[in-house]
Amino acid sequence: MTTIIIALIVFGVIIAIHEFGHFIVAKLSGIKVNEFAIGMGPVILKKQGKETKYSLRLLPVGGFCAMEGEDAESQDPRAFSQKSIPKRMAVVVAGALMNIILGFVLICATTLLYQEVVTLTIADFTYTTDAETGEHISTSTSETCGLQIGDTIISIDGMRMFTDTDLSYKLRSSDTESMTVVVKRNGERVTLENVKFYNTKTQGVLDFYVKAEKCNFLNVIEYSALNTVSTGRLIWASLIDLITGKYGFQDLSGPVGIIGTIGEAASVGETIVEKLISVLSLASFITINVGIFNLLPIPALDGARLVFLLIEGIRRKPMNREQEGMVHFIGLVVLMLIMAFVTFQDIMKMVKNDNPPDSSSVSVSDEANTK
């Protein structure tokens, strides 16, 4: 029950902040908002404001900000369709932008709770102790390939490393054993070829430790901003992997699967602070994911509405609201069918107990490889 409550709170906040973005920018633009809803399906609670009805609905899988003249013709001067294209664009992107801002704020919060900012500077390599001689023996392959203590990793195989999120993703997802690594060493860029990351003791890729700095205002803001970019890029990379077939629909998770993942996150750690860090980290990833996904040019999503507005700006002629509305309706039906399929898939995984925590998704810093 606690897991469900935590998941509902996470979903509710993410959805509410998204719809609030549309709502507040619409109000500031002088657009009439007929209804502001959190959730989908039957209404649980509702309140009629001066001109806007506010409602809370049963299913925590979405929400909407219904504006006058959004999907149909309206002669009301305060209708969405009567406003300038820049104002309408601002309203459309506001939801996704608010999700990304929320992600940034949550990353700031988790960093402050963690009390350290993880860097990309190598602090040490992994070693083992000989049982007979007590000698420290290196288990780090990357050290033998040329990496040195004090090196700051700039890129791996051409992928710019902004934070430990990038580093963790690259080491986990790379299909090659040898990599080209660019580091900053003594103020200069040094390129190292054929670098292998492999811990001969654990047989994993984490064969080094990175430095961590004490939090201050500047490094928390910088790290959080960079990690927001890193998370967004990771989501785009995952979408590309899905399109190219590296991952299939069986790898997708819907609300049910996410609730399970949130439950797992809430159980990570021994103290309340550690559990909170885990939940907030996952929440930041989800909200940035929601923001970026909504900007995709898929009918019914904000990205498609933005495309229609761009077309209208190029044509200098309003789009047919009914036709545009039909396109979005069809897109919504398709998305609902996909969600139903993914939800069924999540339930079957839970029934079969075939959805264990994915240990490979833990970042470099979470593996205690920080010093």
C-alpha positions in Angstrom: 0.0 0.0 0.0 2.9 2.4 0.8 4.4 1.7 -2.6 1.1 2.6 -4.3 0.7 5.8 -2.3 4.3 6.9 -3.1 3.8 6.0 -6.8 0.5 7.9 -7.0 2.1 11.0 -5.4 5.0 10.8 -7.9 2.6 10.4 -10.8 0.3 13.1 -9.5 3.1 15.7 -9.1 4.6 15.0 -12.5 1.2 15.2 -14.3 0.1 18.2 -12.2 3.3 20.2 -13.0 2.9 19.4 -16.7 -0.7 20.5 -17.0 0.0 23.5 -14.7 2.6 24.6 -17.3 0.0 24.7 -20.0 -2.5 26.3 -17.6 -0.4 29.1 -16.3 1.0 30.1 -19.7 -2.5 30.0 -21.2 -3.8 32.2 -18.4 -0.9 34.6 -18.8 -1.6 34.7 -22.6 -5.3 35.6 -22.0 -6.6 32.2 -23.2 -9.8 30.9 -21.6 -9.3 27.6 -19.9 -12.6 25.6 -19.6 -11.2 22.7 -17.5 -8.0 21.8 -15.7 -7.9 18.1 -14.9 -5.4 15.7 -13.2 -5.9 12.1 -14.2 -8.2 10.5 -16.7 -11.6 8.7 -16.5 -14.4 9.3 -14.0 -14.3 12.5 -11.9 -13.6 12.0 -8.2 -13.5 15.6 -7.1 -14.4 18.8 -8.9 -14.7 22.5 -8.2 -16.0 25.2 -10.5 -13.9 28.4 -10.5 -14.8 31.7 -11.9 -14.5 30.4 -15.5 -12.4 27.1 -15.1 -13.6 23.8 -13.8 -11.0 22.0 -11.7 -11.2 18.2 -11.5 -9.4 15.2 -10.1 -10.1 12.0 -12.0 -9.8 8.3 -11.2 -6.9 7.1 -13.4 -3.5 8.7 -12.6 -2.2 8.2 -16.1 -2.6 11.6 -17.6 -4.5 14.9 -17.4 -5.5 17.8 -19.5 -5.9 21.5 -19.8 -9.0 22.1 -21.9 -8.8 25.5 -23.6 -11.5 27.2 -25.6 -11.0 26.8 -29.3 -8.2 24.2 -28.9 -9.6 21.5 -31.1 -12.6 23.2 -32.6 -13.5 26.5 -34.2 -14.4 29.3 -31.8 -15.1 33.0 -32.3 -14.4 33.8 -28.7 -11.6 36.4 -28.7 -10.0 34.6 -25.8 -10.0 31.2 -27.6 -6.7 29.4 -28.1 -7.3 29.5 -31.9 -7.6 33.3 -31.9 -4.2 33.9 -30.3 -1.0 34.5 -32.1 1.2 31.6 -33.2 4.0 32.5 -30.8 1.6 32.5 -27.8 0.1 29.2 -28.8 3.6 27.7 -29.2 4.5 28.9 -25.8 1.4 27.3 -24.3 2.1 24.0 -26.1 5.7 23.7 -25.0 5.1 24.9 -21.4 4.0 21.5 -20.1 7.2 19.7 -21.3 9.4 22.6 -20.1 7.8 22.4 -16.6 8.6 18.7 -16.5 12.2 19.3 -17.4 12.5 22.1 -14.8 11.0 19.8 -12.2 13.6 17.2 -13.2 16.3 19.8 -12.6 14.9 20.7 -9.2 14.7 17.1 -8.1 18.3 16.4 -9.2 19.3 19.5 -7.1 17.4 18.0 -4.2 19.0 14.5 -4.5 22.5 16.0 -4.9 22.0 18.1 -1.7 20.7 15.0 0.2 23.7 13.0 -1.1 25.9 15.8 0.2 28.5 15.3 -2.6 28.8 16.1 -6.3 30.2 13.2 -8.3 32.9 14.3 -10.8 34.5 12.5 -13.8 38.0 12.7 -12.3 39.6 9.4 -11.5 40.5 9.1 -7.8 41.9 5.5 -7.8 41.7 2.1 -9.4 40.4 -1.2 -8.1 42.7 -3.5 -6.3 42.7 -6.8 -4.5 44.9 -8.1 -1.6 47.0 -11.2 -2.0 46.0 -13.6 0.8 49.5 -14.8 1.4 51.7 -11.7 0.9 49.2 -9.0 1.7 50.3 -7.2 -1.5 47.8 -5.0 -3.3 47.3 -6.2 -6.8 45.6 -4.1 -9.5 42.3 -5.6 -10.9 41.8 -2.6 -13.2 42.3 -3.2 -16.9 41.8 0.5 -17.8 44.8 1.4 -15.6 47.0 -0.9 -17.7 45.6 0.7 -20.8 46.9 4.2 -19.9 44.3 5.9 -17.6 45.9 7.6 -14.7 44.7 8.9 -11.3 43.8 12.6 -11.8 42.5 12.1 -15.3 39.2 13.8 -16.0 37.2 11.9 -18.6 36.0 14.1 -21.4 34.6 11.6 -24.0 34.4 7.9 -24.8 34.1 6.8 -28.4 33.2 10.3 -29.4 30.3 10.7 -26.8 30.8 13.7 -24.6 30.7 12.9 -20.9 28.8 15.5 -18.9 28.2 13.6 -15.7 28.4 10.1 -14.1 25.1 9.4 -15.7 26.7 9.5 -19.2 29.7 7.5 -18.0 27.5 4.8 -16.5 25.3 4.6 -19.6 28.2 4.4 -22.0 30.0 1.7 -20.0 26.8 -0.4 -19.7 25.6 0.0 -23.3 28.8 -0.2 -25.4 29.0 -3.2 -27.7 32.8 -2.9 -28.0 35.5 -4.0 -25.6 38.1 -1.4 -26.6 37.2 2.3 -26.5 38.8 5.6 -27.5 38.9 7.8 -24.4 39.8 11.5 -24.3 40.8 12.8 -20.9 42.1 16.1 -19.5 45.5 15.5 -17.9 47.6 18.3 -16.4 45.5 20.9 -18.3 45.9 19.2 -21.7 43.6 16.9 -23.7 45.1 13.4 -24.1 43.6 10.7 -26.4 44.0 7.1 -25.3 43.2 4.3 -27.8 42.1 0.8 -27.1 41.1 1.4 -23.5 39.3 -1.5 -21.9 37.2 -1.1 -18.7 37.2 -4.4 -16.9 37.5 -5.4 -13.3 39.2 -8.8 -13.2 37.9 -9.5 -9.7 34.3 -8.6 -10.1 34.2 -9.2 -13.9 32.3 -6.0 -14.3 33.2 -2.7 -16.1 33.6 -0.6 -13.0 37.4 -0.8 -12.5 38.0 2.7 -11.1 36.8 5.2 -8.5 35.8 8.8 -9.3 36.2 11.8 -7.0 33.3 13.5 -5.2 33.3 17.1 -4.1 31.5 18.6 -1.2 28.3 20.5 -2.2 28.3 24.2 -2.7 25.8 26.4 -4.6 27.7 26.6 -7.9 28.7 22.9 -8.3 25.2 21.7 -7.3 23.6 24.0 -9.9 26.2 23.1 -12.6 26.0 19.3 -11.9 22.1 19.4 -11.8 21.9 21.3 -15.1 24.4 18.9 -16.8 22.7 15.9 -15.4 19.4 17.1 -16.7 21.0 17.3 -20.2 22.5 13.9 -19.7 19.2 12.3 -18.7 17.5 13.9 -21.6 20.1 12.6 -24.0 19.9 9.1 -22.5 16.1 9.2 -23.1 16.6 10.1 -26.8 19.2 7.4 -27.1 16.8 4.9 -25.6 14.1 6.0 -28.1 16.5 5.5 -31.0 17.4 2.1 -29.7 13.7 1.2 -29.6 13.1 2.5 -33.2 16.2 0.6 -34.5 15.2 -2.6 -32.9 17.8 -2.8 -30.2 15.0 -2.9 -27.7 11.5 -4.3 -28.3 8.0 -3.5 -26.9 8.6 -6.2 -24.3 11.2 -3.8 -22.8 8.6 -1.0 -22.3 6.9 -0.3 -19.0 3.6 1.4 -18.4 2.1 2.8 -15.2 1.9 -0.6 -13.5 5.6 -1.4 -14.2 6.6 2.1 -13.1 4.7 1.6 -9.8 6.7 -1.6 -9.3 10.0 0.3 -10.1 9.1 3.1 -7.7 8.5 0.4 -5.1 11.9 -1.0 -5.7 13.4 2.4 -5.5 11.7 3.1 -2.2 13.3 -0.1 -0.7 16.8 0.8 -1.8 19.0 1.9 1.1 18.8 1.5 4.9 17.9 5.0 6.0 15.0 7.2 5.2 17.4 9.7 3.4 18.8 6.9 1.2 15.3 5.7 0.3 14.3 9.3 -0.5 17.3 9.8 -2.7 16.4 6.7 -4.6 12.8 7.7 -5.1 13.6 11.3 -6.1 16.3 10.1 -8.5 13.8 7.9 -10.3 11.2 10.7 -10.2 13.6 13.1 -11.9 14.2 10.5 -14.6 10.4 10.0 -15.1 9.5 13.7 -15.3 12.3 14.5 -17.8 11.1 11.4 -19.8 7.6 12.8 -19.8 8.7 16.2 -20.9 10.8 14.9 -23.8 8.3 12.2 -24.9 5.6 14.9 -25.1 7.7 16.9 -27.5 7.8 14.0 -30.0 5.8 14.7 -33.2 3.2 12.1 -32.4 -0.5 12.9 -32.8 -2.2 13.8 -29.5 1.1 14.8 -28.0 2.4 18.4 -27.6 5.1 17.8 -30.3 2.4 17.2 -32.9 0.5 20.3 -31.9 3.8 22.2 -32.3 4.3 20.8 -35.8 0.8 21.9 -36.8 1.5 25.4 -35.5 4.7 25.5 -37.5 2.8 24.4 -40.6 0.2 27.1 -40.0 3.0 29.7 -39.6 4.6 28.6 -42.9 1.2 28.5 -44.8 0.0 31.7 -43.1 -3.4 30.1 -43.0 -5.2 28.5 -40.1 -5.4 24.7 -40.0 -8.8 23.0 -40.1 -9.5 22.5 -36.4 -11.9 19.6 -37.0 -9.3 17.7 -39.1 -6.5 18.5 -36.7 -8.7 17.4 -33.8 -9.4 14.1 -35.7 -5.7 13.5 -36.2 -5.1 14.0 -32.4 -8.1 11.8 -31.5 -6.7 8.9 -33.7 -3.3 9.4 -32.1 -4.8 9.3 -28.6 -6.6 6.0 -29.4 -3.4 4.5 -30.7 -1.5 5.6 -27.6 -4.3 4.2 -25.3 -4.1 0.9 -27.1 -0.3 0.8 -26.7 -0.7 1.7 -23.0 -3.2 -1.1 -22.6 -0.8 -3.6 -24.2 2.1 -2.4 -22.1 0.0 -2.5 -18.9 -1.1 -6.0 -19.7 2.5 -6.9 -20.2 3.5 -5.4 -16.9 0.8 -7.3 -15.1 1.9 -10.6 -16.7 5.5 -9.9 -15.6 4.3 -9.4 -12.0 2.2 -12.6 -12.1 5.2 -14.5 -13.3 7.5 -12.7 -10.9 9.6 -12.0 -13.9 10.4 -8.3 -13.2 13.5 -8.2 -10.9 15.3 -5.0 -10.2 17.7 -4.1 -13.0 21.1 -3.9 -11.3 22.7 -2.8 -14.6 20.9 0.5 -14.4 22.8 1.6 -11.3 25.2 4.5 -11.9 28.9 4.5 -11.3 28.4 6.5 -8.1 25.7 4.2 -6.8 28.2 1.4 -7.0 30.2 3.2 -4.3 32.9 3.9 -6.8 33.4 7.4 -5.5 36.0 8.8 -3.3 
